[in-house]
């Protein structure tokens, strides 16, 4: 039953997005009335230099803003679900929906989510209400993106479930999958190089005294740098799996599961989570890097003096997240098989031999 319900997601995803908008808009109305729990920081401090874009909105301003955005989302959501023909251009609905989703990704989260994911590999776990709120907003963004995709497919007379129109070839995104995957794999390498250099006591991009002081204050700094560097390298290798045969069929030497098909969700879900978190954090880093470099903002934090080494590599995180997201979608399109609703699409690959007969993989 749950599997059938999931396959029919275009029928209900829009209503879930509407429910999310009602609940989240209601939460901001609650905070607008002066109740406790407002999830954004209201005082600017140097220790929160890389906060979210809207971290410093007051409860009144933030409450009004989100209440209006969510109210518009509810209205537009119902229109998208109920009406095909509109008295106004449909791009207004599509533009607002995509804009709302991207705003929730770019302006609400800060660097804490990606930091928590990284430090989890050092067995350090942190979770607070601000981070939970960011996760809620990322879920809302995902719901609105999916509901908008379903609406666009419906209005252009394509299959709502797979997006394929009759007598149409492969999607451009699927054909560009190789390029997107390679770019996504290369993007975290500058960060990894910097971390490896620091682990080897090479002050790449920073002052040698700063590196010495940092190592003194944090005895585990070297271990942390090695772990963060290898996480990026490991992530790059796993990203290449999106265009490699071992990304579809487990290698024979794997115990128990060797030779079996890799579940699509095993690749798509983790890659999507990382793409969202990296894009959100990268946007914050890039914005602050440019604003400090161009002297649009000032700070007394020591980070400013070490900006190129400590923050510069994170400028590549926005392309990393975007290309990882696009390559993940291309991977999903390539592997989804024949649509159970319209019967269009290609049969999925079921063995290593059938993969070898295809010439669409990059050999690395």
Helices and strands as residue ranges (DSSP letters): H 2-7, H 9-32, G 46-48, H 59-82, H 91-103, I 104-108, H 112-119, G 120-122, H 129-155, H 172-175, H 177-187, H 189-199, H 208-217, H 221-240, G 241-243, G 245-247, H 264-293, G 302-306, H 307-310, G 312-316, H 317-335, H 352-356
